[in-house]
Amino acid sequence: MVKLDFYDPSGGIEVTQPHAPRLDKLAGKRIGIVTNEQWQAFRTLPLLKKLFEQDFPGIEMLPIDAFPQGNALIGEEDTAKLIKKSGVDAVIVGNAA
Amino acid sequence: MKNAVSGLGLAPDAAMITFPIDMFLPGSDIAALEKRKQEFYDALTQWKPAFAQAAPGVSPLVSVEGATYEEALDKANYLLITNLWGDGLPLWPATKERVDRIIRGAALPRDHVIGKFPPRGGITTVETCAIALAMAGGRPEYLPVLVAAVEAFLDPESNAEQLQAASGSAYPVVIVNGPIAKQIRLNSGFGCLGPDPQRPAGASIGRALRLIQQNVGGALPGIGAMANYGGMRYTNAVFAEDEENLPRGWLPHATERHGFAQDSNSISLVFANGAINIRRRGAKKETPEEDTLQGMHRMADFMRTPNLTNLTGYEKGTPGVIMIPGVVAQTMARLGWTKRSMREFFFEHSKIPLADLRRNGGPAWIEIDANPRVRESIEHDPWPITLKPDNFVIIVAGGGHPTNSFWLQGYSPRVIGREVRVPESFDQLLVEADRDLGCGSDACMI
């Protein structure tokens, strides 16, 4: 038999920070929505807001214009600071494609 | 998305809910959101990443066995394809012996970390480059150019993180200046965009870079890279400027754009997403002046296209790379043209009337651009396709024939330059290349 050993070419990756912790429940929480204003986000994200509000008593879903909108702005450090300052428990980001 | 979070240092996983693209198109039915609402609720309350971290920066070995070498080689290629590490063409398995041979071309230590390749964030070392070059059929003397290209690719200013994943089919163009181009058999003349058995370096270097983009950076078609078409991606575009045929007084691109000393070895990285031949020459009894002016207008007319990929590099990048053969450059120089006067011509004559832009919806893209300089540009009529003449990249390259020039449409936030460093043993590598491939001088060329 001929054996060929060769390198995995994919390189390693390094995890340096954990994902955000999950919420224990949704009722009574304050949830932000960050939109890139692309891919029908102006329709999908308001529908999501409505569904959450229907299904979880006391939940506060911030409107989609509560934070800066659009691909050019949502990745900015200033936007992240605004989100933290708003005191939301979690954020939904959409839409990617 | 997994690539994107991995590139940020998070586990390569994300609490995401995916739908077919149809739901994201104008006028779509979005009722599926309600049907799958529980997935959104679970994502916020129950989701956990499913990822176990391996040792970073270490390339493990994998094995195949066959009754014969041919069978083992086939199995190795099947494994590369099934692990999504291939490009569809046969590859050399990166055995320890092959990689050790390639590493001889390194001026840096084998474990030197060049950076994290976006968007996946794969740790990219000199060894990572050598592995890719080994797979792509490369040689040790090619490694310095590949390492410099990867360094440029990973420059934070390159915006490679977005371009690797974007739908616009960006591909890197690596322009090499300096004596190393000829030394390693990199083409600057006929067929310089390849393929070329007499000057094979560009194909291997470009293919290796593409393999790194995919295997280390995660730019897998339809998974990590949403490039609709992905043109020019098997080998990217790696070629040299034809410095021997630069007219007197015309500076090499590396000196003009990046300030590198003439006769030093360097690369310049541009992202492009188009490639088109332009019939530049006149057809009848034009004088040299008429022939030149008509050709310049024909090139500018190609640049005057409103597809707006040039917004990406509007302020500090480039709308594209125009390649003209040395024989044309020589004629133009005799008529008083310089690279600078060509850039000014292209700037003036590639402007687009605002009425044309409005007809095709172009202003909307300009208005939503993150860069205020781009947004302000809409005040000009006709609209300049780039902020300033200096942004045009002009390269003297291509075969010694006056008929055609070539336009690589830019999609490039910056034009990144890097010096090429060679190991002390480089001359020995060139001797070995002569032994393996022939003498490599012009006299040997067909």
Chai-1 contact restraints between the chains, C-beta under 6 A:
chainA,res_idxA,chainB,res_idxB,connection_type,confidence,min_distance_angstrom,max_distance_angstrom,comment,restraint_id
A,M1,B,E65,contact,1.0,0.0,6.0,A-B,restraint_1
A,V2,B,G66,contact,1.0,0.0,6.0,A-B,restraint_2
A,V2,B,Y69,contact,1.0,0.0,6.0,A-B,restraint_3
A,V2,B,A72,contact,1.0,0.0,6.0,A-B,restraint_4
A,K3,B,E65,contact,1.0,0.0,6.0,A-B,restraint_5
A,L4,B,V64,contact,1.0,0.0,6.0,A-B,restraint_6
A,L4,B,A72,contact,1.0,0.0,6.0,A-B,restraint_7
A,L4,B,A76,contact,1.0,0.0,6.0,A-B,restraint_8
A,L4,B,P93,contact,1.0,0.0,6.0,A-B,restraint_9
A,D5,B,L61,contact,1.0,0.0,6.0,A-B,restraint_10
A,D5,B,S63,contact,1.0,0.0,6.0,A-B,restraint_11
A,F6,B,P93,contact,1.0,0.0,6.0,A-B,restraint_12
A,F6,B,A94,contact,1.0,0.0,6.0,A-B,restraint_13
A,F6,B,T95,contact,1.0,0.0,6.0,A-B,restraint_14
A,Y7,B,S59,contact,1.0,0.0,6.0,A-B,restraint_15
A,Y7,B,A94,contact,1.0,0.0,6.0,A-B,restraint_16
A,Y7,B,I131,contact,1.0,0.0,6.0,A-B,restraint_17
A,D8,B,S59,contact,1.0,0.0,6.0,A-B,restraint_18
A,D8,B,P60,contact,1.0,0.0,6.0,A-B,restraint_19
A,D8,B,V62,contact,1.0,0.0,6.0,A-B,restraint_20
A,P9,B,W85,contact,1.0,0.0,6.0,A-B,restraint_21
A,P9,B,I131,contact,1.0,0.0,6.0,A-B,restraint_22
A,P9,B,N215,contact,1.0,0.0,6.0,A-B,restraint_23
A,S10,B,N215,contact,1.0,0.0,6.0,A-B,restraint_24
A,G11,B,G122,contact,1.0,0.0,6.0,A-B,restraint_25
A,G11,B,I123,contact,1.0,0.0,6.0,A-B,restraint_26
A,G11,B,T124,contact,1.0,0.0,6.0,A-B,restraint_27
A,G11,B,T128,contact,1.0,0.0,6.0,A-B,restraint_28
A,G11,B,V216,contact,1.0,0.0,6.0,A-B,restraint_29
A,G12,B,A54,contact,1.0,0.0,6.0,A-B,restraint_30
A,G12,B,P56,contact,1.0,0.0,6.0,A-B,restraint_31
A,G12,B,G57,contact,1.0,0.0,6.0,A-B,restraint_32
A,G12,B,V58,contact,1.0,0.0,6.0,A-B,restraint_33
A,G12,B,I123,contact,1.0,0.0,6.0,A-B,restraint_34
A,I13,B,S6,contact,1.0,0.0,6.0,A-B,restraint_35
A,I13,B,G121,contact,1.0,0.0,6.0,A-B,restraint_36
A,I13,B,G122,contact,1.0,0.0,6.0,A-B,restraint_37
A,E14,B,P56,contact,1.0,0.0,6.0,A-B,restraint_38
A,V15,B,A11,contact,1.0,0.0,6.0,A-B,restraint_39
A,V15,B,Q53,contact,1.0,0.0,6.0,A-B,restraint_40
A,T16,B,G9,contact,1.0,0.0,6.0,A-B,restraint_41
A,Q17,B,G9,contact,1.0,0.0,6.0,A-B,restraint_42
A,Q17,B,L10,contact,1.0,0.0,6.0,A-B,restraint_43
A,H19,B,L10,contact,1.0,0.0,6.0,A-B,restraint_44
A,H19,B,P49,contact,1.0,0.0,6.0,A-B,restraint_45
A,R22,B,T45,contact,1.0,0.0,6.0,A-B,restraint_46
A,L23,B,L44,contact,1.0,0.0,6.0,A-B,restraint_47
A,L23,B,T45,contact,1.0,0.0,6.0,A-B,restraint_48
A,W39,B,F24,contact,1.0,0.0,6.0,A-B,restraint_49
A,Q40,B,F24,contact,1.0,0.0,6.0,A-B,restraint_50
A,R43,B,I30,contact,1.0,0.0,6.0,A-B,restraint_51
A,T44,B,I30,contact,1.0,0.0,6.0,A-B,restraint_52
A,L47,B,L33,contact,1.0,0.0,6.0,A-B,restraint_53
A,L51,B,K37,contact,1.0,0.0,6.0,A-B,restraint_54
A,A72,B,A370,contact,1.0,0.0,6.0,A-B,restraint_55
A,A90,B,L44,contact,1.0,0.0,6.0,A-B,restraint_56
A,A96,B,M1,contact,1.0,0.0,6.0,A-B,restraint_57
A,A97,B,F24,contact,1.0,0.0,6.0,A-B,restraint_58
